[in-house]
């Protein structure tokens, strides 16, 4: 199981790399979908089935429509692939940021903080996954607000990226 979790982690990092090093939006969408699928698989392997299902349905059901629309509007004539030099620069920057995260994560790991699953709370502690909706609304209220603001910011970023030269985001295609 440890190798399986490690494999999901490596695939998630490669999905993040595909998002960070995208020159055209086509590859960014592929990287986001790959990172979402692998991240949901990672959550399932941790035992958080309900959260994985909700993330998978919300992300691939709602946000993928926005990304497909933005890719349709932002079609480039001269696209760059993952093998170009500019994309390599993005990749080097991503690896540097990832290295800093590994160092900071190692320092946090020395403090005794780590990953726990939903059924590792000890005797008499119920599985958190069985009360998934209740946990979302009781402990996750602040996270819903942060996620809502993040989605609103993402909407404005996508609309700004696909706007025309003079008429803004809403234009005749």
Secondary structure as UniProt FT lines:
FT   HELIX           2..20
FT   HELIX           25..46
FT   HELIX           49..58
FT   HELIX           59..63
FT   HELIX           64..73
FT   TURN            82..83
FT   HELIX           85..110
FT   TURN            111..112
FT   TURN            118..119
FT   TURN            123..124
FT   HELIX           128..131
FT   HELIX           132..138
FT   HELIX           141..161
//
